[in-house]
Amino acid sequence: MSDVQVHRLGNGLTLLIDESNRPTSATHLSFPGGAAADPAGAEGASAVLHALAQRGAGGRDTKALSEAFDGLGFNRGGGALQAVDLFTLTGLAADWVPAMELLADIVLRPALPAEELEPCRTLALQELASLEDNPGYKARIELTRRYFPTAYGRCTLGSPEGVRSLTADGLREWWEGSWRPDGAILAVAGGVPAGQVVNTVERLFGGWNGAGPAGPPPSTDGRMAYEHLTHETEQVQIALAYDDVPPTDPTRYQSSMAVQVLSGGMGARLFTEVREKRGLCYSVGAGGQAVPGHGFVVCSAGTTTARSSETLEVLVGELRRLPGTAQADEVERGRVRLLSSMVMNEESTSSRAGRIANDWQLLGRVRTAAEMRAGIEAVTADNLNAWLAEHPPRDFTIVTLGPSFQWPEGLAL
Amino acid sequence: MRHDFLTLDNGLQLVGEHNSEALSLAAGFFCRTGARDETPAVNGVSHFLEHMMFKGTDKLTYDDINKTFDRIGARYNAFTSEENTVYFGQVIPEFQGDIVALLAEMMRPALRSEDFDMEKNVILEEIAMYEDRPLWVAHDHVRKLHFQDHTLGFAVLGTNDSITGLERDQMAEYFARRYASDNLTFAIAGAYDWEAVTGQVAGLCGGWQPSHATRALPAVSPGGQTTVVTLDRFKQATCYLMAPGVTAQDPRRYTANVAAAAIGSGMTSRLHWALVHPGLAEEASLYHDEEDAAGVYGGMFVCEPERAQEVLDIYRATLAKAQAEGLTEAEVGRAVRRFGTGLAFGAESPLNRLVTVGFDWVYRKAITPVDEVLAELRRVTAADCNALLAERPFDRLSAVCVGPVAELH
């Protein structure tokens, strides 16, 4: 893994560069904001602002802007996330500078044409409607809302009422106040020479300044334990979350390993117990998540009504069985999986940009490969079991979504 | 980049694309079998069998297989389509021997009755899962409509009835015919050791018997109708469309891909401008996909149910205009650039290359390196696209709309 260069601009933007000998480039630009910061009553402002900002910028109209990106062969991505606004660019390193000029136009000089608001609003409302047709995604959104009871847990698409209330003037004001560089992270990976990256970023973003509003921190105080949401589907979706150590905690590698033991592959506990031994469902899994200052684990499963009660029972049973039972062979498999995954992620320019941006956002620094390796290697069954004794999975927030759900007899939360 | 080839005496073919810059390797078995090689009585057997291949051999249980994949840190899975079943794993180079041994062992499964009965539940759950996905429902219906009585219209998962009725011995018979040495390709991509891998595969697979399995390749007679599947439990209207394209063996496949992309991929495509930009449809796209002696243009849109007819009309009109008036050189150039970026990023991943290399071999018995694909794409002109579109493929467009929609015409 190459050394990552870090440059701080005077306006609070941190530039991270992971230069490699590749023809490709991947760029992540994020700054604090996202759905959590949307004004009360205008939920969806950040999401719609992203869409509107793509409709012309820096003197180009929508069509000219899209043709310019396509002419360079660059793909745009991103949007309003939970607590950040994200822009991504992927394309050939040779054309990175002109692509960044277009991105700077979108962020700093969007046209935000009033006549384009209606189609953006209609599309945002359609996206919200489509959530109803995607039960797995909807279950996760409803879980997030209940696990983070404040504005932090909002659906990133906003709400129908919020989206309907937006005005072109209001969005312009929102853009002026909220798209600001203080706390921004710009991560560039791939074959663009570092010197060229620094010069270009200073030229394009050096004059940008100010700080945007931040939403509430990711607090889970007052979260609810369980709710069933009636939804006409073939399957019941089960989504469950519980607290983990924060991303800055030195025992974060133990928590990653605990998730490996649970769900690190098809040989791990959840797949074996829920699917292989009992045939209860097609998909089941757990994943470690982290946001600045807070870590958590999310589990999910989808199964028909008749099997759903047993699925939740087995799932919760496996979570509760974890403390004191991690075996050396499970930790060894987790170790190789985590180390191999590091190597394979290194092959992807996009993963590399995402990884360094994520590290900076969560830790305020970028870990070296040696540090990550050492952290993974240091986990043993003994110290994992000791850690699990202090951090057992508990205080679950659970959402079930489907035609009906029979709470498992005798299962107490 | 180096390409390697070997055919064993029993007909098993080995192909590789070596990349000395890769940090990992991906290996896989490609079986030339899928839903199109089934009969109605065993519809879904290819996909169910794919699950059963993970359930163990005479020597290994499902737990042994799963834990071995995990022990070597593999990224692994399998997938079944209308015409292929593929098993793959990506590992760091020190585990080359382990992944090859495991995949080879898995290719001779025990197909135990108790595993078969248990896994049947999982397949039925998978069918239920896809019933909750409107695009998937529309996809299965439109293939039936487009391919009519051709087996390319068979559902990959089968149906609740066909899976419930399927017996273990029917699967075993299908396996013996289709997983013979001469119907399998072993492919590997990335940082591998060819000498070691060929020796190992010859040792492990050299005793497999050929079956001279064939595949019926009747001509497709495209349906061209429009229907609705009225399902009030969905909120939006989801439409899948299909029209005849060019085959996997046709050199014009590059042209067809570029033409489809110019019409329906990305924010400068015609469908985006006609439907997404004005807010009429949340999504609207078109792609081209090659199959064995067949091929399709596939498209989709999602919109509010009350607008489904209007959106369908504009979608059709957009295709009709493209085939009547043709594409411009600028549109074609942009589509080619987008493909070029996708190729450069795809080349970074041994897993991505494995699938491409495997299918190159299965369909054409030749591997086309990334640079050559890019060169082929860059040679595509608007005149090429327009000659293909002048054959008026979209005159025989089939469309299925799923959602709270009563009728469409």
Interface residues (C-beta under 8 A of the other chain):
Chain A: R22 P23 T24 Q54 T62 K63 S66 E67 F69 D70 G71 L72 G73 F74 N75 R76 T90 G91 L92 E118 P119 C120 R121 T122 L123 Q126 E127 A129 S130 E132 D133 N134 P135 E232 T233 E234 Q235 G264 G265 M266 G267 A268 F271 T272 R275 E276 R278 G279 L280 C281 Y282 S283 G302 T303 T304 R307 D329 E332 R333 V336 R337 L338 L339 S340 S341 V343 M344 E346 E347 S348 T349 S350
Chain B: A22 L23 S24 F54 Y62 D63 N66 K67 T68 F69 D70 R71 I72 G73 A74 R75 Y76 Q90 V91 I92 F95 M118 E119 K120 N121 V122 L124 E125 E126 A128 M129 E131 D132 R133 P134 R233 F234 K235 Q236 T238 G266 M267 T268 W273 V276 H277 P278 G279 A281 E282 V302 C303 E304 A330 G333 R334 R337 R338 G340 T341 A344 F345 E348 S349 P350 G403
